[in-house]
């Protein structure tokens, strides 16, 4: 090929090569990003829900960030609510260390065996199914029940979550892989209530697992007497050693184990994650109501400053149903713009 023709071909190919090179560079950047960087990008694109003067991201969009970020960060002090939750969990742990329900050690041994045979995810499934055989009883006080009290009196979502946490902890799952998660209402004054679940970062799993609890007592099986509290007849037989723990896997046992993105709580706003070692809050103060601008200023995007001294850019309508992080300049988890 003559040299002039070769040169012309190169000139024609250069514009096509540029976007390919850019795409390859972007793909390489994405593949080389750390899990924390990927999580921050995901959170930057998350939907933040406002309720009761706070904004919070969705559970599934936080994802493994709850495990990647340290608890009780010095730069972001935990909220008083988070501190209270950690303290109540520690109180339950202290009680649990001195008093356990009859048959608890049988559950621990079988969950530990399941973990040794099939890994963390299998152990989490068994623990979730076992504890979901407890009857749900509303109207408890604000304390976190240790399993001894929970098995005697039943309880609500927080007590289910604490029992699963302690069962997996006793079975050898590392504390660093366990997070209790406090989920907030989506809107002001709605039927949504605060909800607590356990989330497990199982070894070998790409996404954390959500261990949810039933909102009512498990359905009675044929021949089972009715009761208002305590374990189901099946769980009672397991605690007494008459049936193996995996018997719960052969019958309906409340919400199934699911990854965060597939769980029934995936779109719930996340307020706080915590365990006995500390907490991290994902909620932020919402800006105050925007004054109604007039004239040319109506389309402006004023900036407000919240109680933490962080700027929030909003539209001029004064309504803030949802928010997204503003990514102009360096992305930050605190600056948001109305959706």
C-alpha positions as CSV (number, residue, x, y, z in Angstrom):
1,X,0.0,0.0,0.0
2,X,1.4,3.4,-0.9
3,X,2.5,5.5,2.0
4,X,0.1,8.3,1.3
5,X,-2.9,5.9,1.2
6,X,-1.8,4.4,4.5
7,X,-1.6,7.8,6.1
8,X,-5.2,8.7,4.9
9,X,-6.5,5.4,6.4
10,X,-4.9,6.3,9.7
11,X,-6.5,9.7,9.7
12,X,-9.9,8.1,9.0
13,X,-9.5,5.6,11.9
14,X,-8.3,8.1,14.5
15,X,-11.8,9.6,15.3
16,X,-13.2,6.1,15.7
17,X,-10.4,5.0,18.0
18,X,-10.9,8.0,20.4
19,X,-14.3,6.9,21.8
20,X,-13.1,3.3,22.0
21,X,-10.1,4.4,24.0
22,X,-12.3,6.5,26.3
23,X,-14.7,3.6,26.8
24,X,-11.9,1.2,27.5
25,X,-10.4,3.7,30.0
26,X,-13.8,4.1,31.7
27,X,-14.3,0.4,31.9
28,X,-10.8,-0.1,33.3
29,X,-11.6,2.7,35.9
30,X,-14.8,0.9,36.9
31,X,-13.2,-2.5,37.1
32,X,-10.2,-1.1,39.2
33,X,-12.4,0.9,41.6
34,X,-12.5,-0.3,45.1
35,X,-15.8,-1.7,46.6
36,X,-16.0,1.5,48.7
37,X,-15.7,3.7,45.6
38,X,-18.3,1.7,43.8
39,X,-20.6,2.0,46.9
40,X,-20.1,5.8,47.0
41,X,-21.0,6.1,43.3
42,X,-24.1,4.0,44.0
43,X,-25.1,6.1,46.9
44,X,-24.5,9.3,44.9
45,X,-27.2,8.1,42.5
46,X,-29.5,6.9,45.3
47,X,-33.0,8.2,46.1
48,X,-33.2,9.9,49.5
49,X,-36.7,10.0,51.2
50,X,-37.7,12.8,53.5
51,X,-39.9,12.2,56.6
52,X,-40.0,14.0,59.9
53,X,-37.4,16.5,58.9
54,X,-34.8,13.9,58.0
55,X,-33.7,12.5,54.7
56,X,-32.5,8.9,54.3
57,X,-31.3,6.7,51.4
58,X,-32.9,3.4,50.5
59,X,-31.7,0.2,52.1
60,X,-30.7,-1.6,48.9
61,X,-28.9,1.5,47.6
62,X,-26.7,1.6,50.7
63,X,-26.0,-2.1,50.2
64,X,-22.5,-3.2,51.4
65,X,-21.6,0.4,52.3
66,X,-22.9,-0.5,55.8
67,X,-20.1,-2.9,56.1
68,X,-17.4,-1.0,54.3
69,X,-17.8,2.2,56.4
70,X,-16.5,2.0,60.0
71,X,-18.9,2.2,62.9
72,X,-18.9,5.3,65.2
73,X,-16.7,7.3,62.8
74,X,-15.0,10.2,64.6
75,X,-15.9,12.7,61.9
76,X,-19.6,11.7,61.9
77,X,-20.7,11.2,65.5
78,X,-23.6,8.8,65.9
79,X,-27.0,10.2,66.6
80,X,-28.5,10.0,70.1
81,X,-31.0,7.4,68.7
82,X,-28.2,5.3,67.4
83,X,-26.3,5.5,70.7
84,X,-29.5,4.4,72.5
85,X,-29.9,1.4,70.2
86,X,-26.3,0.3,70.7
87,X,-26.7,0.5,74.5
88,X,-30.0,-1.5,74.4
89,X,-28.3,-4.2,72.4
90,X,-25.4,-4.3,74.8
91,X,-27.9,-4.6,77.7
92,X,-29.5,-7.6,75.9
93,X,-26.1,-9.1,75.3
94,X,-25.1,-8.8,79.0
95,X,-28.4,-10.5,80.0
96,X,-27.9,-13.2,77.4
97,X,-24.4,-14.1,78.7
98,X,-25.9,-15.0,82.1
99,X,-29.3,-16.4,81.2
100,X,-30.3,-18.3,78.1
101,X,-33.5,-20.0,77.1
102,X,-33.8,-23.8,77.5
103,X,-32.7,-25.5,74.4
104,X,-30.7,-22.5,73.1
105,X,-27.4,-24.4,73.0
106,X,-29.1,-27.0,70.8
107,X,-30.0,-24.3,68.3
108,X,-26.4,-22.8,68.4
109,X,-24.8,-26.2,67.9
110,X,-27.0,-27.0,64.8
111,X,-26.5,-23.5,63.3
112,X,-22.8,-23.9,63.8
113,X,-22.8,-27.3,62.1
114,X,-24.8,-25.9,59.2
115,X,-22.2,-23.1,58.9
116,X,-19.3,-25.6,58.9
117,X,-21.0,-27.7,56.2
118,X,-22.4,-25.1,53.9
119,X,-21.2,-21.6,54.9
120,X,-22.5,-18.4,56.3
121,X,-25.5,-18.1,54.0
122,X,-26.8,-21.5,54.9
123,X,-26.3,-20.7,58.6
124,X,-28.2,-17.4,58.2
125,X,-31.1,-19.2,56.5
126,X,-31.4,-21.7,59.3
127,X,-31.1,-19.0,62.0
128,X,-33.7,-16.8,60.3
129,X,-36.1,-19.7,59.9
130,X,-35.7,-20.8,63.5
131,X,-36.3,-17.4,65.0
132,X,-39.2,-16.7,62.7
133,X,-41.0,-19.6,64.4
134,X,-41.5,-17.3,67.4
135,X,-44.9,-15.7,67.7
136,X,-45.1,-12.0,67.1
137,X,-46.6,-9.9,70.0
138,X,-47.0,-6.2,69.7
139,X,-47.1,-3.7,72.6
140,X,-43.6,-4.4,74.0
141,X,-41.6,-1.8,75.8
142,X,-38.6,-0.1,74.1
143,X,-35.9,-2.4,75.5
144,X,-34.2,-5.0,73.3
145,X,-35.3,-8.4,74.7
146,X,-32.6,-11.0,75.3
147,X,-33.5,-14.4,73.9
148,X,-34.5,-15.7,77.4
149,X,-37.2,-13.1,77.7
150,X,-38.1,-13.2,74.0
151,X,-38.7,-16.9,74.0
152,X,-40.9,-16.6,77.1
153,X,-42.9,-13.5,76.1
154,X,-42.5,-13.1,72.3
155,X,-41.8,-9.6,70.9
156,X,-41.6,-7.4,67.9
157,X,-39.2,-6.9,65.0
158,X,-36.3,-5.6,67.1
159,X,-36.5,-8.7,69.4
160,X,-36.5,-11.0,66.4
161,X,-33.5,-9.2,65.0
162,X,-31.6,-9.4,68.3
163,X,-32.3,-13.1,68.7
164,X,-30.9,-13.8,65.2
165,X,-27.9,-11.6,65.8
166,X,-27.1,-13.5,69.1
167,X,-27.8,-16.9,67.6
168,X,-25.4,-16.3,64.7
169,X,-22.9,-14.7,67.0
170,X,-22.9,-17.7,69.3
171,X,-22.6,-20.0,66.3
172,X,-19.3,-18.3,65.3
173,X,-20.2,-15.7,62.7
174,X,-17.9,-12.7,63.1
175,X,-19.5,-9.6,64.6
176,X,-18.0,-7.6,61.8
177,X,-20.4,-9.5,59.4
178,X,-23.5,-8.6,61.4
179,X,-25.5,-5.4,61.3
180,X,-28.8,-4.5,62.9
181,X,-30.6,-2.0,60.6
182,X,-33.1,0.6,61.7
183,X,-35.5,1.4,58.8
184,X,-37.6,4.6,58.9
185,X,-41.0,5.5,57.6
186,X,-41.2,6.7,54.0
187,X,-43.4,9.7,54.7
188,X,-44.7,11.7,57.5
189,X,-47.7,10.3,59.3
190,X,-48.1,7.1,57.2
191,X,-48.8,3.5,58.2
192,X,-45.1,2.8,57.7
193,X,-43.6,2.2,61.1
194,X,-40.0,2.0,62.2
195,X,-38.7,-1.5,61.5
196,X,-35.5,-3.4,62.6
197,X,-33.9,-6.3,60.7
198,X,-30.6,-8.1,60.7
199,X,-28.3,-7.9,57.7
200,X,-25.5,-10.4,57.2
201,X,-22.5,-10.1,55.0
202,X,-22.0,-13.8,54.3
203,X,-18.7,-15.0,53.2
204,X,-18.7,-15.7,49.4
205,X,-21.8,-13.6,48.8
206,X,-21.6,-10.5,46.5
207,X,-24.5,-8.8,48.3
208,X,-25.5,-8.7,52.0
209,X,-28.5,-10.8,53.1
210,X,-31.6,-9.4,54.8
211,X,-33.1,-11.5,57.6
212,X,-36.6,-10.1,58.0
213,X,-39.2,-11.0,60.6
214,X,-42.9,-11.8,60.4
215,X,-45.4,-9.1,61.2
216,X,-47.8,-11.7,62.7
217,X,-47.6,-15.1,64.3
218,X,-46.7,-18.1,62.0
219,X,-49.7,-20.0,60.6
220,X,-50.8,-22.8,62.9
221,X,-50.0,-26.2,61.6
222,X,-52.6,-29.1,61.8
223,X,-53.1,-30.2,65.4
224,X,-51.2,-27.2,66.9
225,X,-52.9,-25.5,69.8
226,X,-53.3,-21.8,69.7
227,X,-51.0,-19.6,71.9
228,X,-50.4,-15.8,72.1
229,X,-46.7,-15.9,72.9
230,X,-43.6,-18.1,72.9
231,X,-42.3,-20.5,70.2
232,X,-44.4,-22.4,67.8
233,X,-45.0,-26.1,68.4
234,X,-42.3,-27.0,65.9
235,X,-39.7,-24.7,67.5
236,X,-40.7,-26.1,70.9
237,X,-40.0,-29.6,69.7
238,X,-36.6,-28.5,68.3
239,X,-35.7,-26.8,71.6
240,X,-36.6,-30.0,73.4
241,X,-34.5,-32.1,71.1
242,X,-37.4,-34.0,69.6
243,X,-36.8,-32.7,66.1
244,X,-33.7,-31.4,64.3
245,X,-33.3,-27.7,63.6
246,X,-33.5,-28.1,59.8
247,X,-37.2,-29.2,60.2
248,X,-38.0,-25.5,59.9
249,X,-36.7,-25.5,56.4
250,X,-39.4,-28.0,55.3
251,X,-42.3,-25.8,56.1
252,X,-43.3,-22.1,55.8
253,X,-41.3,-20.1,58.3
254,X,-41.9,-16.5,57.8
255,X,-40.1,-14.2,55.3
256,X,-37.5,-16.0,53.3
257,X,-33.8,-15.0,53.3
258,X,-33.1,-12.6,50.5
259,X,-30.4,-10.3,49.3
260,X,-31.0,-6.6,50.1
261,X,-32.0,-5.7,46.6
262,X,-34.6,-8.6,46.5
263,X,-35.9,-8.2,50.1
264,X,-39.3,-6.8,50.9
265,X,-37.5,-3.9,52.6
266,X,-35.3,-2.9,49.7
267,X,-36.8,0.5,49.2
268,X,-37.3,1.4,52.8
269,X,-35.3,4.4,54.0
270,X,-32.3,3.4,56.1
271,X,-31.6,5.5,59.2
272,X,-28.9,3.7,61.2
273,X,-26.8,0.5,61.2
274,X,-25.3,-0.8,64.4
275,X,-24.0,-3.8,66.3
276,X,-22.5,-4.1,69.8
277,X,-19.3,-2.3,68.6
278,X,-20.9,0.9,67.5
279,X,-23.2,2.5,64.9
280,X,-23.3,4.6,61.8
281,X,-26.1,7.0,60.8
282,X,-27.1,7.4,57.2
283,X,-29.8,10.0,57.8
284,X,-29.2,13.8,57.4
285,X,-31.2,16.8,58.4
286,X,-33.6,18.0,55.8
287,X,-33.4,21.7,54.9
288,X,-36.1,24.1,56.2
289,X,-39.0,25.1,54.0
290,X,-38.0,27.2,51.1
291,X,-39.4,30.8,51.0
292,X,-41.6,31.3,48.0
293,X,-39.5,33.4,45.5
294,X,-41.1,36.0,43.2
295,X,-40.4,37.1,39.7
296,X,-37.2,36.2,38.1
297,X,-35.9,34.5,41.3
298,X,-38.7,31.9,41.1
299,X,-36.6,29.6,38.9
300,X,-33.4,30.0,41.0
301,X,-32.0,27.2,43.0
302,X,-31.3,28.6,46.5
303,X,-28.9,26.9,48.9
304,X,-29.8,26.1,52.5
305,X,-27.5,25.0,55.3
306,X,-28.6,22.3,57.7
307,X,-27.7,21.8,61.3
308,X,-24.4,20.2,60.4
309,X,-23.4,23.2,58.4
310,X,-23.7,21.3,55.1
311,X,-25.2,23.1,52.0
312,X,-28.3,21.7,50.3
313,X,-29.3,22.9,46.9
314,X,-33.1,22.8,46.3
315,X,-35.6,23.9,43.7
316,X,-37.8,27.0,44.2
317,X,-41.1,25.1,44.8
318,X,-40.5,24.5,48.5
319,X,-41.5,20.8,48.2
320,X,-38.9,18.1,48.9
321,X,-40.5,14.7,48.5
322,X,-37.2,13.0,47.4
323,X,-33.6,14.0,47.0
324,X,-30.5,13.0,45.1
325,X,-26.9,13.8,45.7
326,X,-25.5,16.6,43.7
327,X,-22.4,15.4,41.9
328,X,-21.1,18.6,40.5
329,X,-17.4,18.8,41.4
330,X,-16.3,16.2,43.9
331,X,-19.2,13.9,44.8
332,X,-20.3,14.1,48.5
333,X,-22.8,12.3,50.5
334,X,-24.2,15.5,52.1
335,X,-25.0,17.8,49.3
336,X,-28.3,16.9,47.6
337,X,-30.6,18.4,45.0
338,X,-34.3,18.0,44.7
339,X,-35.4,15.3,42.3
